């Protein structure tokens, strides 16, 4: 993160907002973005500030685009976003500029008490403005996913206007304590929660309102494991809204907001009806099916399939024995008396054990599939990785950016675990169908080894706003395809000239972002022949410059020009090779990759070179054959030629004799 002690000059975002690295605003920091003083150069007069994002987390560029300029009484207005060169890091970073609240945070510090909002003012100050904020956000096609007490501000010094804070500087749900998440999202690793739906925002709003009513945050300091266990054992309302924490007038709306079943949870329509005086009766949750005969696992007794599945997920290796030796199936059949589930578990075990992979992966696949059947609402769980299918892309991106182990994700994608998760849901709709088709596509991309595919392709497909993570241009923060070539041009002077211009990340980024057929180029780049691979690379980048610009890329052309030896040497003609060696520097100075490619792969010149080489080979072969035959004494004489040679020799001898006689006679006469 940028240092608070920066003394560098101010940076400017989009020629409008000046950000001062020497003026940090720690009171406005987000968990993964630092706040700095900013000014509007247009002279609007209103105070603004900038959040500088971390460089090892993906940000929500889609939400930035959608929410820029959106105004709502309950929402901090996002004024601008983009990348700037940050002096302290010597690289580009993503920044977001907001209106600056003057009343401070609602929760000044973790665990600190604050003045509760009175019952008489609660609807006016909380429910109405936040309802309108969420309604506005949903109309722009995004979710907030960062609603919690420490991300709420008083916009004015009089503390009359309450607003939601930033939701773009980290993955959705990443900074929320598990208590603010429905249990199926609380089980996920933070980066694997996904964007969710409006219903997840409504749940977080309900938990937040309980804190606002009581002037304290009851839930953020609870251990994550205990939060999940309590939500599995009891309803959220029973856990957090009891003991007189919710006034009678608000019991109905709080029950509706924190309903554990998504289908029972209130949405905007229900809240609107409640605000307009129509009273609704929240649906009472159905208690989980429990067995009279507990299942003992790791020294503890469990009476519900969901709690047992959670315990097994948290003690992965220990779960293998009771699953594989049949104890779990017997308990499901006789103890819990759910024959259909027991049959499904037995079938999943048999099918998983039949897969031809290493033993460790077989066990992991078996456990993962069984846990999905025991608790379909839970995330995809695979050893230490617990992700909602929608959050798999963000989790993979964080893993790559933070250089963590990729193997679990390779196995999750390669074994199509999301497909099994979809099957376990027991119903099918458009969203589940999308998850299933995507799982198959990602598995295919992963298994393809050539450039433009692999785990890198999966990352960009799953997280469509992820910037290019190639080590060559990561510091340039390339978030759009048209920014790629200029970024490569800028870094060309900083890299070893022998460095490969297109690595696996750049190839995958192009394959996803440039939505045109590039298979020909990628197949060429996969060729073992260095000449063809190099030509494929030049072709790929030339197409991008031709379509997207810019007109000149002198640095990038120079970088590529130093790697064209295999292409030049692919010509057989020494004259053509020499011509190319003289011509390429001129083309490099033009900065045009299309011209460079057309010169290197000129089909007319290629044909002439091939024909000339074929003729030369034939001539050489003929001469070599004659020499070899002569050396072996097998040269066949031409008899007519031999006879004529004899005649010519005789005539020549007579002529020489006559000339000699004539000369002698002439000399005597003198």
Beta strands, then each sheet from edge to edge (+ up, - down):
strand 1: 11-13
strand 2: 17-24
strand 3: 33-40
strand 4: 48-53
strand 5: 78-86
strand 6: 91-99
strand 7: 152-154
strand 8: 162-164
strand 9: 295-297
strand 10: 300-302
strand 11: 380-382
strand 12: 385-387
sheet 1: 1+ 2- 3+ 4- 6+ 5-
sheet 2: 7+ 8-
sheet 3: 9+ 10-
sheet 4: 11+ 12-
end
